[in-house]
């Protein structure tokens, strides 16, 4: 994975960083949001892209 396409997904409830992924920043301009499982909250929550 190249570093310029690497993103971090953090939980909106507990703010813990749970997932690392990549995206094409030329196509997707706004921040990514998706429902993922949070190990700290132990439930599915909304995860947003963070810096």
Secondary structure, 3 states (H helix, E strand, C coil): CCHHHEEEEEECCCCCEEEEEECCCCCCCCCCEEEEEECCCCEEEEEEEEC
